[in-house]
């Protein structure tokens, strides 16, 4: 004699909001209109998330998606805050590394120029603008195309300030009138300066009498 199969009772679908504004079973009567949840009611705890997706109503599914979206949004906001703080810390370290550094552009470069020859050229340039005794930590060229820029790292901030003040004397000598000395910038500062220069060029086209100091 075959054994009888016991019918498994169907669990009623659970809606986030019942017919009376409370969580409860969804009415099977299609004529009875379900109330949509209000924005204030789109807040659920972890154990309130419906598990059985197949038996959910559309309102319940939307409710679950919105709640999950809220959780992801909070996690993303925390991650963005951490990344921004990390970027800020890196930028502070980079500023500290270049605080006593200047960049020299357009100083003539010999073919196969040695590091010692570069140092001699920079020392001669500093003496020419009135700074024969500057204590520096290192002098080297960077880049690929000649004349490559020169990085001058000094030991003290006041020496860097003295170089930036004395650079106006470069225009007094024909061989250095096209040489430029500027404060070394971090990547972010260089990008901001580039944007400012581009903006200045646009304004200069509208009014040639304008002067800018960047």
C-alpha positions in Angstrom: 0.0 0.0 0.0 1.6 3.3 -1.1 2.3 5.7 1.6 0.5 9.0 1.7 2.5 12.2 1.0 1.8 14.9 3.5 1.2 18.2 1.8 3.6 20.9 3.0 1.7 23.9 4.0 2.6 27.0 1.9 4.1 29.8 3.9 2.3 33.0 3.2 4.4 35.7 1.4 5.6 38.3 3.9 5.3 42.0 2.9 7.2 44.7 4.6 3.9 46.4 5.3 0.6 44.6 6.0 -2.9 45.8 5.2 -2.9 48.0 8.3 0.5 49.5 7.9 2.2 46.7 9.8 4.3 43.9 8.6 2.2 40.8 8.0 1.0 38.3 5.4 -0.1 39.7 2.0 -3.8 39.4 1.4 -4.8 36.9 -1.4 -7.7 39.0 -2.4 -6.6 40.8 -5.6 -9.4 43.4 -5.0 -7.8 44.6 -1.8 -5.2 47.3 -2.6 -1.9 47.1 -0.8 -0.6 50.3 0.7 2.9 51.5 -0.5 5.5 52.1 2.2 6.5 55.6 3.0 10.1 56.9 2.8 10.4 56.8 6.6 9.4 53.1 6.6 12.3 52.2 4.3 14.5 51.3 7.3 15.2 47.7 8.2 17.5 45.9 10.5 19.6 42.9 9.4 17.2 40.3 10.7 14.2 42.0 9.0 15.4 41.4 5.4 13.0 39.0 3.7 14.8 35.7 2.8 12.4 34.0 0.4 12.7 36.1 -2.7 10.3 33.9 -4.7 7.3 34.5 -2.5 7.9 38.2 -2.1 5.5 40.8 -3.5 6.9 43.6 -5.7 6.7 46.0 -2.8 8.7 43.6 -0.6 11.3 43.1 -3.3 11.6 46.9 -3.8 11.8 47.2 0.0 14.7 44.7 0.1 16.6 46.3 -2.8 16.3 49.8 -1.2 17.5 48.6 2.1 20.4 46.7 0.6 21.2 49.9 -1.4 21.3 51.8 1.9 23.8 49.4 3.4 26.1 49.5 0.3 25.8 53.3 0.2 27.1 53.7 3.8 29.9 51.2 3.1 30.9 53.2 0.0 30.8 56.5 1.8 33.1 55.1 4.5 35.5 53.8 1.8 35.5 57.1 0.0 36.3 58.9 3.3 39.2 56.5 4.0 40.6 57.0 0.5 40.4 60.8 0.7 42.2 60.7 4.0 44.9 58.4 2.6 45.3 60.8 -0.4 45.6 63.8 1.9 48.3 62.0 4.0 50.3 61.2 0.9 50.0 64.8 -0.4 51.3 66.1 3.0 54.3 63.7 2.8 55.1 64.8 -0.8 54.9 68.5 0.2 57.4 67.8 3.0 59.8 66.1 0.6 59.9 69.1 -1.9 59.7 71.9 0.6 63.3 72.8 0.1 63.5 72.0 -3.6 63.5 74.1 -6.8 63.4 73.1 -10.4 65.7 74.7 -13.0 64.5 74.7 -16.7 66.3 75.4 -20.0 69.8 75.3 -18.6 72.0 74.1 -21.4 72.8 70.4 -21.4 75.9 68.8 -23.0 75.8 65.5 -24.8 76.5 62.7 -22.4 76.7 65.3 -19.6 78.1 63.8 -16.4 76.5 64.4 -12.9 79.5 66.4 -11.9 79.2 68.6 -14.9 75.6 69.3 -14.0 76.6 70.3 -10.5 79.3 72.7 -11.9 76.7 74.3 -14.1 74.3 74.9 -11.3 77.0 76.3 -9.0 78.1 78.7 -11.7 74.4 79.7 -12.3 73.9 80.4 -8.6 77.1 82.4 -8.4 76.0 84.5 -11.4 72.7 85.5 -9.7 74.5 86.4 -6.5 74.4 83.2 -4.5 77.9 81.7 -4.5 77.5 79.9 -1.2 74.3 77.9 -1.1 74.3 74.7 0.9 72.5 72.0 -1.1 71.8 68.3 -0.6 71.7 67.1 -4.2 71.6 68.3 -7.8 70.5 66.1 -10.7 68.6 66.1 -14.0 65.3 64.4 -14.7 63.3 63.6 -17.8 64.3 62.2 -21.2 64.6 65.2 -23.6 67.5 67.7 -23.5 67.8 70.1 -22.0 66.4 68.1 -19.1 65.1 70.0 -16.0 67.4 70.1 -13.0 66.3 69.4 -9.4 68.1 71.4 -6.8 67.5 70.1 -3.3 68.7 72.4 -0.5 69.2 71.8 3.2 67.3 74.8 4.5 64.1 76.6 3.6 65.8 80.0 3.8 68.2 78.9 1.0 65.3 78.0 -1.2 63.7 81.4 -0.5 67.0 83.1 -1.4 67.1 81.3 -4.7 63.5 82.2 -5.6 64.2 85.9 -4.8 67.5 86.0 -6.7 66.1 84.3 -9.9 65.0 87.8 -11.2 68.7 88.4 -12.0 68.7 85.7 -14.6 67.4 88.2 -17.2 70.5 90.3 -16.7 72.7 87.8 -18.7 72.1 86.8 -22.3 73.0 83.1 -21.6 70.5 82.8 -18.8 67.6 84.9 -19.9 65.7 81.8 -21.0 66.5 79.9 -17.9 63.6 79.5 -15.4 63.7 78.7 -11.7 60.5 77.7 -9.9 59.5 76.0 -6.6 59.2 72.3 -7.0 55.5 71.1 -6.8 53.7 67.9 -6.0 51.7 66.3 -8.8 48.5 67.8 -7.5 49.9 71.2 -7.2 51.4 71.0 -10.7 48.0 70.1 -12.1 46.3 73.1 -10.3 49.0 75.4 -11.6 48.5 74.1 -15.2 44.8 74.9 -15.0 45.5 78.4 -13.7 47.9 79.1 -16.5 45.4 77.9 -19.1 42.8 80.1 -17.5 45.2 83.1 -17.6 45.9 82.5 -21.3 42.2 82.7 -22.0 41.7 85.9 -20.0 44.9 87.4 -21.7 43.3 86.9 -25.1 40.3 89.0 -24.0 42.4 91.7 -22.4 46.1 91.8 -23.3 46.7 94.4 -20.6 46.0 91.9 -17.8 48.9 90.6 -15.7 49.0 87.4 -13.8 51.4 86.1 -11.1 51.2 82.4 -10.6 
